[in-house]
Amino acid sequence: MSLAGTLARALSGSRELAWSERAVRRSYVVADDQRGSAHALGCRKRRAFFPHRVRFLPRASPDALYKARRWRVVRRPSRLWTVLVYVEPPTRDELPSDLYFDDDLAWHRQHLGQPGHVALGSAAVQGSELVVLEYLSDVAQRASRVPEYRTRIRSLLGGWPNLTVHALVHLGIRLGLDRLRSPTSDRVLSATDPTREPGPDLFRRVYDRTLERDFGATRRGGWWHLDLHEVRSRALPLLADTEPIDADDRPTVCIVHDIERGVGHVRTEPAFAREAEIRGWSALERMLEIEAAAGVPSTYSVVGSLWDEAMARIGGPPHEVAFHSYDHGRRGQLLPCRRIDVRPRGYRPPQSRLTWEHRTSNLVLRNFDWFASSEASLGVDEPELRNRLVRVPIALDDYPLHTRAMEYDAWERRLMELVEQREFVAVGLHDCYGDDWLDRYPALLARLTAGARLRRVGDVADELFLAAAS
């Protein structure tokens, strides 16, 4: 195997990173003063260029594994990569900062908590080729959702397909690959739901024009083909930038609520299940009230069969929602969850019991970024990125309070000991066990916030993805 092939295999394989190993965030910048060189390389119109930051992430973007398998590119999630493009100042400042985090506009939630996210390119490594799977820009493609900014968005950020192609060319070069292969608009259109009435002109602009015009790609068999060695001088120059991870040395604590009412106890404790059905919603509302008063964000993992009722109460930020199975069963849970909502990025299995369905490839195929389960089930005591999935261990939950294996004071002492000893602690709390801890919850949050950072699990996953960037 050639040196380039060896490097490609090493870089494109299973990337693993533990929470304690994260150090910096790597990215690459094309500054506003590079506009002249950008014009010389094909970005001639004003809307074809904006200053931007690029991140190369060992991560699966939405539907990436599904498309990679459908097109017979790769089957393993470890071969997937995502390029994220963020607009930089001064252009970024010409639109409201919260626009990029609007859940209706940024529908796929791919910003990873970073400002100015505009577009992504999804790709897979197949042998010595980088195979592009998709180009996507929620902000540009859904601009009609914000009519007061629609024209401005299209004027400022209309060049996102061009810049995303340039970034993908750089990714292929960085991975030591020989070629880039990208689907033609015809191929993508043939795989697009016709009920969406896709416009062919848009697909041609996104999937065809830059590759053909700026890079002279060859069209063959429904794909554009590029020799990366020949075109490397045509790609926009990138300036490497390194940002240190937040210097805050306090431990990170995640509170993960399992919202299941009595569903999890119907067979084992039917009388308790009936009581939990009655008081479940009031327990949830009390949790939300206490956290609002404390200014604490939490992660709510919700049983899918309760989704609509729970979401009406939880709402959106500052909290995060994830799935806690569909009906608290052990089989056939992921697909029914996704039929309810395709956007939640996390999953927590009932009772931390792992089955074949919880294999990494299945979770990535269903577009989950993170998976939270007990330390014993995962075999780790800190979050880790493995095969494009962040695995988050739950160190302690409230089940011992329910069974009376622990009194509350001893349970809280154990939690605080873990927080003092570790860089990361996730604790699980159930709505159905609220009677065992809700009265003490305000005081517990006060103790935790005094010495730790309380964060959502999704924020932890984002930080690991960003720290793993190449």
N, C-alpha and C positions, 0 to 999 in steps of 0.2 A: 504494500500500500504506500502511496506517495505521502510525503510530509504533510501536504495540504489535506489529504484524506484522513490521516491520523488526527490532525488538529480538529477537523470537522467532527469526527466521531467523538473526540474527547469533550468538545464544547457543546455538542448537541444532545448528549446523553442525559442521564438522570441527574439533575441538579439538586443537591441537598444542602440545606442551610438551617441551622438551629438558632433559636432566639438569642442565645448568649454569644453567637458567632457574628451577628450582624455588626457592621462597622460603619459603612458609608453607603451613600446612594450615588450611583454612577449615571451620568447622562451626557448628552452631547448637544451643543448649542449652535444654531445658525442665527447670528445676530443681525440686527436691522442694518448695520453698516455693510453687510454682505449682499445687499440688494443688487448692486452692480454686477458682482460675479454670478449671482443667481440669474440675472437677465441674460448674461452671456451663455449660461448653460441651459437656456430654454424657458425660464420663467419670465417671459418678456412682458406679459400684461401685468398691470398692477395687482389684479386679483389673484394672480398665479403665485404670489410670494407673500409671506408674512414671517417675521422673526419667530423662531420656534425652538423648542427643546425636544429632543428625542430620547426615548428610553427603550432599551432592548431587554425584554423580560422573558425568562424561561417560564412561560405561563400559557394556559389555554384561554383564548378569547371565546365569546359565545358561539356555540355550535361548531367550534373548530374541529373537535375530534369526530363529530358526526360527518362533517364534510370531507375530512381526510379519509375516513373509511369509505364513504360513498364513492369518492373519486379514486379509490384504491391507491392512495398515496402512502399513508402509514396507518398502523392500528394502535400504536403505543402512545400514550400521552407524553412520554418523555421526549418525543421528537417535536413537540409543538413550541412555537415561539410567538410572542406578540410584540409588535412595535407600537408604541404610544407616541403621539405627536401633540404637544402642548404649545399654544400660542404664547409668546413672550411679550413683555413691554417693548415699545410703547403701544403696539397694536392691542394687546390684551386690555389695556386701560380704557379703550374706547367703547367697551361694553361693560355692563354691570358685573361685578365679580361673582355674585350669587347665581348668575345665569348658567354658569358651567356646572353647577351642582343641583340645578332644578330637576327634580325626579321625573317630571313629565317631558322635559326637553332631553336631558341626558338619560334616556330611558334605559339603556343597558348598564348604567352605573359603572363605567370603565375608567373613571378618573383616578381611582386609588387615593382619593383624598387630596390630590394635588390640583392647584388652580390652573385654569386655562385649557383643559383637555378638549381637543378638537377632533382627533381622528385616531383610528388604529388600523394596522395591517396585520392580518393573521396569516401565519405561515407554518410549514412543517419541513423538516429536513429529511429528504429521501436520498440516500446514498450521497453523492456529491452535489445534489441539487437543493436549492431552497425553493419549495413549491408554495406559492401564494394561494391562500384559500379565500380571503375576503378583504375588501377595503370598506371601512365603515366610518361614518361621521354622524353621530346623533345630532350634534349642534347644527350642522349645515343641512342635513337631510330632513330634520324635523323643525326647521326654522319657522314654518308656517304656524307652529304652535304658539309662537310669540310674535304676532303680527306687527307689534310696535317696533321690533328689532329685526324683522325678517330681511329687509333690504340691506340693512347695515351688516348683518351677519354674512350675507352672500357677497357683499362687496369686499369685506375685510378678509373673509376666510374661504372664499371660493376656490382657492388654489390647493385645498387640502389633498385632492387625489394626486396631484403632481408631487407634492412634498412627501407624501406617504410612500410613493414609489421610490423616490430618492433614498428615503430612510431604509426601505427593504433591500435596496441594492447594497447599502452599507452593511446591513446585517449579514447578508450572504458573504460579503468580503471578510467581515470580522470572524465569521465562522470558518473561514478557510475553504469555502465551497467554490466550485467551478462554474456553476450555471444557476440562473434563476428562471423559473417557469411560472407563468401567471395565466389564469384563465381568461379567455376572450369574453367579451360581453355576450356573445351568442351562447357560450357554454353556461354562463351564469343565468342568463334569462331562461334557458331551458330547464333549469333546476328551481326556478322561482315560482311561487304559487300564482297562477294566472288570475285568481280572484282579486289579487292586489292591483291588477291592471298596471304592471310595471311599464315605465316609459323607456323605450329602447335608447333614446338620445342620451338620457342620464347614464345608463349603463355603459354606453360607448365612451362617454367622456371620462368616466371613472376607470373603466377596465382596459380601454384601448389606446386612447390618444397619447398619453405620456409615454407609454412603452414604445409606441410606433414612432412618434414624432421626435422625442428627446433622446431615446436610446437606440432607435433603429432596430427594434426587436423583430424577429422573424416569426410569422404566424404559421402554425403547423398543428393539425389535429386538435383544434379547439383550444390551443394554448399559445401564448407568446413565449418565445425562447430568447434568452440573453446569455452571452458569454461574459461572465463577471470580470474576467481578466481584461477583456477588450473595453469595457465600459466604465471601469473604475474612475477614470479621469473625467467622466461626464457627470458624476454624482456631486451634489453640493458638498463642499468641504464642511466637516464637522469639527467643532472645538470641544475637546473633552472637558468635562466639569465634574467635580467631586464634592458632594455635600455631606458633611458629617451627620451621623444619626444624632437625634436630639440628645443633648448632654444631660438632661434630667436623669439623675441616678436613682430616683425613687422606683420601687418595684411597680410593675404593672399588674393591676387586678381587673379581671373581667367577671361580671355578674351575668350568669346565663340562666334565665328563667325558662322553665319548661311549663308551657300552658297546655294542660290536658284535662282539666276538670276531673271527672271521675272515670275517664276512659281507660286509664291504665290499671284500674282496680276492679273492673266489672267481674272478672273471673275469680280473682284471689280474695277480694274483700268487698263483696257486693253491698253490704250495709254502708261501709265507708264510701264506696263509689256513689251511692245515692246521696249521701250528705255532701260530698264534694261537688256533685252536680248542682246542688242548691246554692252553695256558698262560693263557687268557683269564680264567677264574674265579680263579685264584691271583693274577693281577695285580689284579683287582677287590678281593679280600680284603686284599691288601697296601695298596692305596690307603686302604681304610676303616680299617685298623689305624693307619696313619701319621696320618690326619686325626683319629682319636679321640685319639691321644696328644697332638696339637697343639691339640685343642679347636677345630678348624676345620670350619665347615659348607660343604658344596659342593652343586652341582647335578649330578645324574646324568641325562643324556639317554640313554634305553635303546631299542634296537631292539625293536619290539613282539614279534617272534617269540621273543625271549629274555626276555620280561617276567617270567614267573612265577619263573624261576630267579634272575634278577637281584634281584627284589624280596625273595626269601627271604634274600638276603645283605645288601642295603642297608637294608631295614626302613623305619622312619619317621624322625622328627626325630633329630638336627639337620639331616639332609640333605633335599634336595628331589628329586623325580623328575619327569622330563619325557619326551616321546617323541623318538626319533631315527629317525623313519620306522617303517614296519612291517617291511620286509624289506630296507632299504637301497636300494630301488628309486626310480625317478623319478616313477612314476605311481600313482594310486589308493592313496595311503598314509594319508590322514587318517581315512577311515571305518573301515578295519580296525583302526587304533589305538584309535578310540573304542569299537569293539566289545569290546576287551580291558578298557579302564578309562575311564570317563567323567570322572574327577576330575583328572588331571594338567593343570595350567594352562599348560604351556609346550611348545614344539615347536622342534626344531633339525633342519634338513634335511641329508641326507648331502652331504658335500663342499661345503656352502654353495651348492649349485646350485639356483637358483630356477626353478620352473615355474609354469604357470597355476594349479596347485593351491594355491600359496602366496600367492595374492592375499589381501588383507586380509579381504575379505568371506567367503571360504571358511574362513579360520582362525577368524574370529569366529563364523561359523555353527556350527563344530565346537567352540565354547566354549573356545578358546585365548585367554589373556590376553596372552601374550608369545611372541615369535618371535626366536630367536637365530641369526644367520648372520654370515658374514665382513663386515668393513668394506667390502670392495670390492663385495660383492653388494648391500649395503644402501645404500651411498653416504653413510654417516654414520660418525662416530667417537665418538659418545656415545649412550646410550639416548635414545629419544624416544617420546612418546605421539602416535600419529597414527591417526585414524579408529577409536578405541576399541581399538587394539592397541599394545602396547609393543614396539618393535623394538630389539633389543639387539645391538650389533656385537661380534664376536669379533676382537680386535686381533692375536692371535698364537696359533698352535696348534703341535702337536709334529710335524706332517708333515715339515717340513724336517729334523728329526732322523732320521726314518725313511729319507728319501731321501739322507741325508748331505750335503744342501745346506748345513747348518750343524752345527758341533760344539756339544756341550752348553754349554760355557762361553760361547761367543758368543751362543747362544740365550738363556741366562739373563741375560747383560748387556743384551741387547735388551729383554727383559721388564722388567728393573729400570729401564731408561731410560724406558720408557713409563709406569711407575708414578710416576716422579719428575716427569714432564712433564704428566701428565693428572689430571683429577679422577676418571676412571673407566677401568678396564681389565678386559676379560674375556679369559681365556686358555683355550684348548681343549686337553684332554689325553685321549688314547685309551687304552683298556685294551690294545689290540693292539700299541701302541708302548711299553708299559710298560718293556721292557728298556732303552729308550733314556734313561729319566729316573727310574725309581722309586728307584734307589739314592741319587739326589741329592735326592729329594723332601722328606725331613725338613729338610734344610738350607735348601731353597728356601722352605718354609713358614715357617721361623724368620725368614728375611730379610723375607718379605712381611708377616708379622704385626708385625714391629718398626716398620714405618712406614705400614701401610695397614690398612683395615678389610676383612676378608674376609666377604662376604655371599653369600647365594643370589640367583640371578637373580630368583626370585619376589619377594623382599624389595625389590629394586630396582624391579620393576614396581609393587608396592604403593605405594612411595613416590611414584612418578610419578602414579599415579591419585589419591592423596590430595592431592598438590600441585596437581592440576588441578581440585580441587573448587570449585564456585561458591558 
